[in-house]
Amino acid sequence: MTTDEQKAIESEIYAFVGQQVYPPTPAADDVNDAMIRQWAEIMGDTNPAYLDKDWAASSSREGTIAPPAMMYVWGQEGFQVTKGRAPNAMSNLVSTFDSYGYTGVLGTNVKQEYFKEVSPGDNITIEMIIDNISERKATGRGTGYFFETLSTFTDQHGEKIGTQRFKVLKFIPQEQPATAAPEGKLDVPSRIASPRGHDNKWWWEACDNGKVLIQRCDNCGALRHPPRPMCGECNSMEWDSIESTLDGEVLSHTEIHHPKIPGYQYPLVCAVIKLAEGTNLVANIVGCSPSEVQIGMKVKGVVEQIDEKTMLPQFYPAQSGRNP
């Protein structure tokens, strides 16, 4: 890319900084007990401040509250987004990047800050802007730009309850060596490789070797997944791991229809699996039709090679007799 070409794209993309993605928009539904209960169940969070009305009533709060991390949930649009959205500043920015060849996209990090608790009956308003765009960067994925949105959340009284920053990398994908396909056949794209960082590389390497490991605190013995550096129970940073038997039960599931993602086979059932050891794992259910999958269904996991590069745990109905 020449200096003039870089100046041309930057004159366009930097004009988006400060533009409003969403004007202040109240959530369609008030904060409510049902959504709190479902969120807590899926996340495995048993905090009585969220779930136990009697306990919460006797606390200093005098009632239950919503988990702060649910802040972004209340304003989500739901299934209707599969039918398309009206253009906004972010979609226009993405289209501008795409027009210059920056077609790759990767969400890199999210940061939430909490200032005020909310309770059932409160209504959350979200406002989002494009807050900043970086200079041109060379990354492992390709050369590109990071842009960050800033969402601000307020309650029905206009009091700020929190903010969320979400950073995205738009990049020019690096060219991959061409591979010859047998005559008359098309190459099947592989899945996008999962990022392997300092805290989770060991987990993926175990998968490569056909094992699913669960992190265990060396101090208190608590199990945790996904991998992270500190125990949520005692804050110890010392840990080892145990191997899962991959016996599990379906806690929640969905059949993914849209958008179709290269490298995935459809029908595609994605589920939250409660492992026998007590931790939860998100994985695909295979070996049966989507209509057969039920909450509470017993499943058995197998670490399988799903394409030329990727080993992943997949779960079969336990009665299918499929064994590792």
N, C-alpha and C positions, 0 to 999 in steps of 0.2 A: 504494500500500500504506500502510495506516495504521500508526501507531506500535504499537498493540496487536497488529496482524497480524504485524508484524516481530518483536515480542517473542515471539509464539507460535511462529513457525518457529525462531527462534534458540534458544529453550529446548529444542526437540527436537534440532536438529542439533548443537548444542554438546555435548550429552550423549554423542555418539558419539566425541568426542576421547579418545584413550587406549584405545579398544576394539580388541580383537584381530581382525584379518581372517583371518589364518592362524596357528594355533599352530605351534611349531617342527616343521617337516615335512621329513624327509630326502628328497632327490631319488630318483626311482624307479631311476635309473641312475647309476653312478659316472662321474666325469670320464673321457672315453675319447678315443682317437686319432681315431676315425672322425668324431665330431662336431666335434672341433677342426679336422680337415682340411676338412670341408664348410663350416664357418663361415669359415675363412680364405680358401677358394676364392671364396665369394660376396662377401666383403668386399674381395677383392683384396689380402689381407695376406700377404706372403711372409716374415715374420719367422722366421728359422731357429730361434729359441727355441721356436716352436710346432710346427714341421714337420720339422726336420732332426734326427733322433735322434743321428746321429754328431756333428754340430756341438754339440748341446746337451750331450751326454755329456762333451765336452771343455771345457765352460764351467764357471763357478763353481756353476751349478745342478745339474750332473751328470745332467741329463735334461730332457726337454721339459716345458713348462708350458702351461696353458690361457690364451688371451687374457683379460685381466682383464675386458674388456667382455662376456664370455660369462657372467659371474656369474649373471645372471638367467635364463639359458637352461636350466640344468640342472634346475630345479624345475618347468618348464612342463608342463601336464597333457596337451597334445596335442589330437587330434581329439575326444576324449570330451567336451570342454566344449560342443560343438555340441548335445549331448543334454541340456544343462542342468546347473546346479550347485546344490548345497544353499545356501540363504540364508546370508549372513555379514554382518558389520558393514558392509562397503562396499556390498553390494547393498541392505541395509536403509536405509543413508544415502541412496543414490541414489533409492530408492523414496520416501523422505520428501521429498526435494527435488521429485521429480516430482509428488507429491500437492499441492504448493503452487504448481505451475505452472512450476517451474524445470526444464523438460524438455530444454533445450539442454545439450549436453556438448562440451567441448573440452579435450583434453590440451594443457597449455601448456608444460611443461618437465620435464626429468628430470635428476637429478644423481647421479652415482655417485662413491663414494670407495673406494679400494682400500688394504688394509692388509697382505695376505699373498697370495702366489702359491699356486696349486694345480696339481697334476700328475695325469696319468692314474692312476686307482686311488683318488683322494680322493673323498669323498662330501660333497655340499653340502646344508646344511639352511637353509631360509628361514623367517623369522618376519616377519609384517607386521602393523602397527598403523595406525590412523588417527591421525596425529601432530598435526595442527592444522587449524583451519578459520578463514578470514579473516572480517573484518567484511564487511558488505554493500558491494559495489563496483559502480560504473557503468563498463562496458567497451564497446568498439566492437561487441561481439556482443549485448550486452544487460546488464541489471542482474543480478548474481548473487553467488555466493560461491566462493572458491577453497578446495578441501580438498587436503591433502597426505598421502599414505601414506609410511610409513617401513618399508622392508624391510631386515632384518639377516641377513647370510649368515655361517654358521660352517662349519667343517670337521668331520670325524668326531671330532676331539679337543676340540671346543667352542671352538676359537680363531676369533676374528672375522676373516673375510677381506675383508669390505666391507659397504657400505650403499648403498641406493638410495632417493632421494626422488623421488616422482612427483606432480606437481601437476596438478589437474583443475579446470576452471571449470564449474560448473553455473549456468545462467543462464536467464532468461525470454527466449525468442527475440523479437526485434523484429518487429513486424508489417510485412509486405511489401505494397506496393500490389497490389491484385487485378488480374489480367489476364483479359480475356475470351477464352474459347476458342471455336472454331467450334462451332456447334450440333451436339450429339451426340458431341462429343469432349471428353476430359479433358485438362487441362494436364499436361504431363510435367514432373516436378520436375527442376531443373537440379542438377548436381553441386555439392557444397559447395566454395566457392571456396578455393583454396589461400592460406594467409596469405602476405602479401608484406611481408617485413621489410627492414631496412637492408641485409642481406648477400645477399638473393636476389631483390629486386624487379627488378633489371636482367635476370635470367634469364627471369622470367615475361613481362616486357615484350617480350623478343626472341621468345618463343613467340607472343605476340599478333600479332607481325609475320611469323610463319611460319618462324622460325629457331630452331635449337637451338644454343646457344653452350656452349663448354667453357672454363672458367676456366684461365688459363695463368700460371704464376709469371713475373714480369718478370725475376727474378734468375737462376733455374736452369732455367727452361723447363718444369718439371714441370706436367702437366695434372692437374686435380682436379675431381671432382664428387661430391656436391652442392656448391654454392657455399659458401665459407667465407672468413673474412678472412685466414687465415694459411696459408702453404705448409707442408705436412707434411714436406717434404724439407729445406728450408733455413730455415724460419721467417720468410721475407720476407713483408711485407704489401703488396708492390707486385705488381700483376697486370694482365693484359689478357685477351683471350679470342680463341678461334678458332671458326669455324663448323663444325659436324659435317656430314659427308656423309650421316649416318644410315644408313650401311652397318653391319650388325651381325650378331651371332651369339648364339643363345640359350644362356645359361649355366645358367639354372634357370627353372622355370615351375610354375605351379599354376593349376588351375581353381577359382575362388571360387564356392562354393555358398551359404554361410551366414555371416552373415545377409544377406538381400537388401537392398541399399542403394538408396534412391531416386536416380534420375539416372543409373544405370548400366544398360547393356544386357546381358542374359544370353543365351547363355553368356558368361562373363567370364574371360578368360585373362590373368593377370598374370605378367610375366616379368622376369628380370634379363637385360638385353641388354649384351653386350660390344661397344662401338662400335669401329669401325676405328681410331679415334684412340688407343684404349687404355683409356678410362674406361668405367665401367659406368653404366647407366641403367635405372631401373625403369619399365616402360610396359606397355600392353596390346598383345596380339597379336590382330589381326583379319584378316578375309579368308580364313579357313579354319576348319575344325571343330577343337575342342579336341584330338581324337584325333590330328590331323595334326602337332601341335606336338611337336618333339623337341629334346633337348639337342644342340647343335651345328648346329642348323638355321640357314641363312643367311636374314636378314631385311632388309627395306628400310623405313626410317621415312618417314612423311609427317606434317607438322604440319597437323592438320585441326581444323575447328570442330565440336566434338562436341555442343554445345548453344548456346543463344542467347548465352551469356556466355563460353564457355571454348574456348580453342585448346590442343591438346595433341598431342605426338608419338604416333602409333600406328604399329605395325610390321606389315607384310604379308610373307608368304613371298616371298623374293627372286624365285622363279621365276614369281610371279603377274603380273609385268610392271607392277605398280603403281608409278608414279613420282611424285615431288614435282611 
